[in-house]
Amino acid sequence: MSEKLDRRKKYTRKVLKESLISLLNDKPISSVTVKEICELADINRSTFYTHYSDQYDLLAKMEEEVAEDLVQYLNSYSLKTEEESLKMTQKLIEYIADNKYMFEILLHDNADPMFEKKMINIAKRFIMFNWMEEHNVDSVYSRYLSTFVVSGAINVIKDWIDNEMDKTPREMAEMISQFTNEGLSFLNKF
């Protein structure tokens, strides 16, 4: 009986998330109502309120799940070797590709404008910790370097999403890795 209830809970949360994402495609979170989410999900409002306090809470929970996944991916790799860094980047991009529609919306202005900043901060902390540990550099240099690398990577990924993911996750990981490791000297190859 408990397993059936858990499956029902998961299903309910899944359709509520999908409904919110669908509504955010057309309008900002401030214009989305719980009533609209419930109608689209075909779930009554009392069921919604057993899971979330309002549309902002639902969005925040979705963002928390993405953040937890990001931290999990980052912590399962190190930046000690270029190969590990490439694998980590590819795994992250595969995750984004698997959840393309959600990332399209969450990185858009209609969702929480702080979402992108939260993702940047998670990645920056990871890079700063690993970079400082590996290269024994001061924290100011590491902070600026991580800002440069992460902001660039996120904007490249956003552009990739906007262009219908015209490259494979592996190709994107290699490109981002190449940009990061070789910087502008990469252009001299062409």
MARGU-970627 format. One record per residue (C-alpha): residue in three letters; x, y, z. Coordinates in nm, 4 decimals, decimal comma. Example, Ala and Ser with C-alpha at 12.3 -4.5 7.8 and 13.67 -1.06 7.14 Angstrom:
2
   residuo          X          Y          Z
       ala     1,2300    -0,4500     0,7800
       ser     1,3670    -0,1060     0,7140
END
This chain:
190
   residuo          X          Y          Z
       met     0,0000     0,0000     0,0000
       ser     0,2844     0,2394     0,0898
       glu     0,4564     0,1766    -0,2448
       lys     0,1352     0,2606    -0,4310
       leu     0,1057     0,5829    -0,2328
       asp     0,4673     0,6758    -0,3094
       arg     0,4116     0,6178    -0,6811
       arg     0,1004     0,8336    -0,6679
       lys     0,2918     1,1099    -0,4872
       lys     0,5702     1,0959    -0,7460
       tyr     0,3198     1,1076    -1,0299
       thr     0,1337     1,4010    -0,8754
       arg     0,4525     1,5984    -0,8232
       lys     0,5698     1,5150    -1,1740
       val     0,2526     1,6414    -1,3448
       leu     0,2460     1,9530    -1,1266
       lys     0,6058     2,0314    -1,2256
       glu     0,5329     1,9685    -1,5918
       ser     0,2270     2,1931    -1,5724
       leu     0,4221     2,4759    -1,4130
       ile     0,6981     2,4459    -1,6741
       ser     0,4377     2,4563    -1,9489
       leu     0,2783     2,7712    -1,8040
       leu     0,6169     2,9391    -1,7574
       asn     0,6715     2,8990    -2,1289
       asp     0,4029     3,1618    -2,1848
       lys     0,4164     3,3921    -1,8833
       pro     0,6202     3,4879    -1,5760
       ile     0,5861     3,3046    -1,2457
       ser     0,4163     3,6104    -1,0954
       ser     0,1265     3,5636    -1,3387
       val     0,0879     3,1882    -1,2853
       thr    -0,1824     3,0779    -1,0426
       val    -0,2240     2,7565    -0,8466
       lys    -0,5637     2,7195    -1,0112
       glu    -0,4035     2,7197    -1,3595
       ile    -0,1410     2,4666    -1,2552
       cys    -0,4083     2,2361    -1,1124
       glu    -0,6333     2,2666    -1,4159
       leu    -0,3491     2,1829    -1,6514
       ala    -0,2341     1,8931    -1,4314
       asp    -0,5931     1,7737    -1,3833
       ile    -0,5375     1,7677    -1,0082
       asn    -0,7528     1,9377    -0,7475
       arg    -0,6190     2,2274    -0,5449
       ser    -0,6317     2,0472    -0,2108
       thr    -0,3966     1,7845    -0,3548
       phe    -0,1646     2,0618    -0,4732
       tyr    -0,1557     2,2112    -0,1244
       thr    -0,0604     1,8789     0,0328
       his     0,2627     1,9012    -0,1664
       tyr     0,3366     2,2746    -0,2068
       ser     0,2339     2,5996    -0,0413
       asp     0,2052     2,7955    -0,3696
       gln     0,3478     2,8232    -0,7227
       tyr     0,6681     2,9798    -0,5876
       asp     0,7209     2,6867    -0,3526
       leu     0,6750     2,4436    -0,6438
       leu     0,9296     2,6372    -0,8513
       ala     1,1716     2,6517    -0,5580
       lys     1,1454     2,2736    -0,5061
       met     1,2158     2,2153    -0,8748
       glu     1,5203     2,4395    -0,8552
       glu     1,6394     2,2586    -0,5396
       glu     1,6198     1,9237    -0,7220
       val     1,8283     2,0596    -1,0094
       ala     2,0793     2,2086    -0,7643
       glu     2,1068     1,8765    -0,5782
       asp     2,1634     1,6930    -0,9060
       leu     2,4293     1,9470    -1,0057
       val     2,6113     1,9084    -0,6739
       gln     2,5922     1,5290    -0,7032
       tyr     2,7422     1,5346    -1,0545
       leu     3,0148     1,7775    -0,9547
       asn     3,1105     1,5847    -0,6429
       ser     3,1421     1,2580    -0,8320
       tyr     3,4327     1,3971    -1,0381
       ser     3,7487     1,5937    -0,9812
       leu     3,9284     1,8500    -1,1914
       lys     4,2667     1,6860    -1,1393
       thr     4,2848     1,5466    -1,4908
       glu     4,1553     1,6822    -1,8164
       glu     3,9818     1,3488    -1,8777
       glu     3,7881     1,3712    -1,5475
       ser     3,6939     1,7314    -1,6200
       leu     3,5696     1,6352    -1,9664
       lys     3,3638     1,3429    -1,8292
       met     3,2060     1,5685    -1,5675
       thr     3,1202     1,8347    -1,8248
       gln     2,9736     1,5746    -2,0599
       lys     2,7596     1,4234    -1,7807
       leu     2,6261     1,7671    -1,6900
       ile     2,5445     1,8454    -2,0516
       glu     2,3735     1,5071    -2,0946
       tyr     2,1619     1,5880    -1,7885
       ile     2,0684     1,9219    -1,9421
       ala     1,9864     1,7540    -2,2744
       asp     1,7680     1,4954    -2,0982
       asn     1,5808     1,7809    -1,9297
       lys     1,5960     2,0268    -2,2195
       tyr     1,2493     2,1742    -2,1866
       met     1,2875     2,2308    -1,8128
       phe     1,6245     2,4044    -1,8578
       glu     1,4899     2,6153    -2,1439
       ile     1,2249     2,7478    -1,9078
       leu     1,4316     2,7691    -1,5868
       leu     1,7039     2,9675    -1,7634
       his     1,4414     3,1983    -1,9174
       asp     1,3176     3,5255    -1,7705
       asn     0,9697     3,3872    -1,6908
       ala     1,1035     3,1622    -1,4159
       asp     1,3130     3,2669    -1,1178
       pro     1,5813     3,5118    -1,2349
       met     1,8007     3,3914    -0,9488
       phe     1,8082     3,0299    -1,0744
       glu     2,0963     3,0906    -1,3124
       lys     2,2882     3,2765    -1,0417
       lys     2,2358     2,9851    -0,7998
       met     2,3728     2,7396    -1,0576
       ile     2,6688     2,9671    -1,1251
       asn     2,7482     2,9897    -0,7534
       ile     2,7384     2,6117    -0,7062
       ala     2,9740     2,5570    -0,9998
       lys     3,2034     2,8433    -0,8926
       arg     3,2419     2,7041    -0,5402
       phe     3,3294     2,3640    -0,6853
       ile     3,5874     2,5076    -0,9257
       met     3,7362     2,7411    -0,6663
       phe     3,7780     2,4595    -0,4160
       asn     3,9312     2,2227    -0,6706
       trp     4,1404     2,4857    -0,8486
       met     4,2818     2,6302    -0,5276
       glu     4,3586     2,2836    -0,3935
       glu     4,5210     2,1638    -0,7148
       his     4,7172     2,4763    -0,8126
       asn     4,7710     2,6414    -0,4750
       val     4,6515     2,9830    -0,5966
       asp     4,5053     3,2642    -0,3913
       ser     4,1316     3,2893    -0,3429
       val     4,0895     3,6180    -0,5315
       tyr     4,2476     3,4795    -0,8488
       ser     4,0457     3,1598    -0,8132
       arg     3,7216     3,3551    -0,7658
       tyr     3,7725     3,5602    -1,0818
       leu     3,8850     3,2604    -1,2830
       ser     3,5838     3,0530    -1,1741
       thr     3,3483     3,3435    -1,2562
       phe     3,4972     3,3677    -1,6045
       val     3,4860     2,9932    -1,6733
       val     3,1397     2,9211    -1,5305
       ser     2,9681     3,2271    -1,6793
       gly     3,1124     3,1472    -2,0195
       ala     3,0146     2,7806    -1,9991
       ile     2,6578     2,8597    -1,8923
       asn     2,6141     3,1087    -2,1748
       val     2,7538     2,8599    -2,4260
       ile     2,5055     2,6006    -2,2945
       lys     2,2164     2,8489    -2,3174
       asp     2,3154     2,9249    -2,6768
       trp     2,3332     2,5505    -2,7486
       ile     1,9809     2,5034    -2,6075
       asp     1,8539     2,7994    -2,8151
       asn     2,0060     2,6383    -3,1256
       glu     1,8151     2,3131    -3,0803
       met     2,1171     2,1350    -2,9337
       asp     2,2880     2,1210    -3,2697
       lys     2,5919     1,9422    -3,1232
       thr     2,6071     1,6238    -2,9178
       pro     2,6727     1,6493    -2,5429
       arg     3,0190     1,5034    -2,6060
       glu     3,0969     1,7670    -2,8703
       met     2,9764     2,0426    -2,6393
       ala     3,1809     1,9075    -2,3484
       glu     3,4904     1,8963    -2,5676
       met     3,4258     2,2489    -2,6951
       ile     3,3732     2,3939    -2,3450
       ser     3,6784     2,2080    -2,2189
       gln     3,8837     2,3387    -2,5092
       phe     3,7632     2,6971    -2,4513
       thr     3,8445     2,6671    -2,0830
       asn     4,1832     2,5055    -2,1202
       glu     4,3119     2,6918    -2,4215
       gly     4,1198     3,0178    -2,4108
       leu     4,1736     3,2559    -2,6977
       ser     4,4807     3,0673    -2,8190
       phe     4,2245     2,8182    -2,9546
       leu     4,1402     3,0672    -3,2322
       asn     4,4952     3,0535    -3,3647
       lys     4,4242     2,7003    -3,4898
       phe     4,1860     2,8345    -3,7529
END
